[in-house]
Amino acid sequence: MSLFFSILISRQKEAEIISDILLRAASEPEFRNLLIKNPADVLEKYNISNEAKYIIKKSIVDLTQ
């Protein structure tokens, strides 16, 4: 498999994880509150890039304003 396809697959998986986390935050108030109060602790459990963590944190902040 080429490097390009490896990166593409990795990005797709990461996008799925971001989506899963945001959907969970939308449907589970307790998880959402944990994510708002201490995103670093919640997100350290996921094998995602710092960029993905930033996207999630930004999305959660945007939802709470």
Phi, psi and chi 1 to 4 in degrees:
 res  aa     phi    psi   chi1   chi2   chi3   chi4
   1 MET       -  137.7 -177.6 -178.5  -53.3      -
   2 SER   -76.5  161.5   73.3      -      -      -
   3 LEU   -59.5  -40.3  177.9   60.6      -      -
   4 PHE   -56.8  -48.4  171.6   77.0      -      -
   5 PHE   -68.5  -34.6  -74.0  115.8      -      -
   6 SER   -62.4  -44.5  -65.6      -      -      -
   7 ILE   -65.5  -42.6  -67.5  170.1      -      -
   8 LEU   -61.1  -46.1 -177.3   61.3      -      -
   9 ILE   -64.4  -41.6  -70.3  169.5      -      -
  10 SER   -60.9  -43.6  175.8      -      -      -
  11 ARG   -65.4  -38.3  -64.9  -71.4 -118.7  172.3
  12 GLN   -65.2  -43.1  -72.4  175.1  -27.5      -
  13 LYS   -62.7  -42.1  -73.3 -179.0 -177.9  178.9
  14 GLU   -64.4  -40.1 -157.2  159.5   71.9      -
  15 ALA   -62.4  -38.1      -      -      -      -
  16 GLU   -65.4  -41.3  -71.5  174.1   16.0      -
  17 ILE   -65.2  -44.0  -66.2  169.7      -      -
  18 ILE   -57.1  -47.7  -68.3  169.2      -      -
  19 SER   -60.4  -45.2  178.6      -      -      -
  20 ASP   -59.8  -43.5  -70.1  -14.7      -      -
  21 ILE   -65.6  -45.0  -69.0  169.3      -      -
  22 LEU   -67.5  -37.6  -66.6  175.7      -      -
  23 LEU   -65.4  -40.1  -73.7  170.9      -      -
  24 ARG   -64.0  -42.2 -175.8  174.6  174.5 -162.8
  25 ALA   -62.2  -36.2      -      -      -      -
  26 ALA   -70.6  -31.6      -      -      -      -
  27 SER  -102.7  -13.9   64.5      -      -      -
  28 GLU  -124.3  100.5  -63.7  179.3   27.1      -
  29 PRO   -56.2  -38.1  -23.1   31.6      -      -
  30 GLU   -64.2  -44.9 -174.2  175.9  -32.3      -
  31 PHE   -64.0  -43.0  179.2   74.2      -      -
  32 ARG   -59.3  -44.2  179.8  175.5   55.5 -111.3
  33 ASN   -63.8  -39.6  -70.5  -25.8      -      -
  34 LEU   -63.4  -41.5  -72.8  171.7      -      -
  35 LEU   -65.6  -36.1 -163.9   52.2      -      -
  36 ILE   -71.6  -45.0  -68.8  166.6      -      -
  37 LYS   -74.0  -38.6  -70.2  177.9 -176.6  172.3
  38 ASN  -147.5   72.5 -159.4  -17.3      -      -
  39 PRO   -60.8  -34.2   18.9  -27.4      -      -
  40 ALA   -60.9  -43.8      -      -      -      -
  41 ASP   -65.6  -42.1  -78.4   -8.1      -      -
  42 VAL   -66.7  -46.4  174.0      -      -      -
  43 LEU   -77.1  -17.0  -63.4  175.6      -      -
  44 GLU   -67.4  -16.7   76.3  178.7   13.1      -
  45 LYS   -78.3  -10.8  -62.0  173.1  178.4  131.1
  46 TYR  -106.7  140.2  -64.9   90.2      -      -
  47 ASN   -87.7   76.3 -175.1   21.7      -      -
  48 ILE  -132.7  160.7   54.6  176.2      -      -
  49 SER   -71.9  164.8   68.1      -      -      -
  50 ASN   -62.4  -33.8  -71.6  -26.3      -      -
  51 GLU   -61.8  -43.5  179.2 -174.1   13.6      -
  52 ALA   -65.1  -40.6      -      -      -      -
  53 LYS   -62.2  -40.9  -69.6  175.1 -175.8  177.4
  54 TYR   -61.9  -44.0  173.1   80.0      -      -
  55 ILE   -59.8  -43.1  -68.9  167.3      -      -
  56 ILE   -65.8  -47.5  -66.7  164.2      -      -
  57 LYS   -59.3  -43.9  -70.4  176.0 -168.2  176.3
  58 LYS   -63.5  -41.9  178.4   88.6  171.9   97.9
  59 SER   -63.9  -41.6  -63.0      -      -      -
  60 ILE   -66.4  -43.1  -67.9  -61.1      -      -
  61 VAL   -61.2  -44.0  168.2      -      -      -
  62 ASP   -61.4  -35.6  -70.8  -12.6      -      -
  63 LEU   -71.2  -28.1  -71.0  174.4      -      -
  64 THR   -90.6   -2.7   59.9      -      -      -
  65 GLN   -99.2      -  -66.4 -179.8   -9.5      -
